[in-house]
């Protein structure tokens, strides 16, 4: 099913010949023309917005790969970057015991990823890396996705960890509400 939801990576954007055997791009399976076999894959990378995802890949593929024994596949980019399109893709990966890593910049896809985990009915640990806390009970908008997650009925959220938020961007009522 994933073949229908994901499009391959355009190889002409990356210089794989310039990579050595120790670099990330040479140590992962990549969706080129056919989706790679996922039998032993533990982590899958999916691009949401193709331009931004390919920019991240360009840097990521050049990094070293110190993860001996870890099987990673880059499954390419979503054919359609709608939230409802992403949930079944993530759910299928989770059903196969594969951890999805999404490359994108729109907050609405965090909700899609959360919904897919929520369907699994396991406790969820959420780590958010952002300069602002995406929670303000006064507003209901895309950038306020944490409030939408906390408002879900039968919430399976076990722990939220905020990394990198800056106090000069954070109002006291946001911190009080998070407690």
Buried (B, 14 or more C-beta within 10 A) or exposed (E): EBEEBBBBBEEEEBEEEEBEEEBBBEBBBBBBEEBBEBEEBBBBBBBBBBEBBBBBBEEBBBEEBEEEEEBBBBBBBBEEBEBEBBBBBBBBBBEEEBEBEBBBEBBBBBBBBBBBBBBEEEEBEBEBEBEBBBBBBEEEEBBBBBBBBBEEEEEBBEEBEBEEBEEEEBEEEBBEBBE
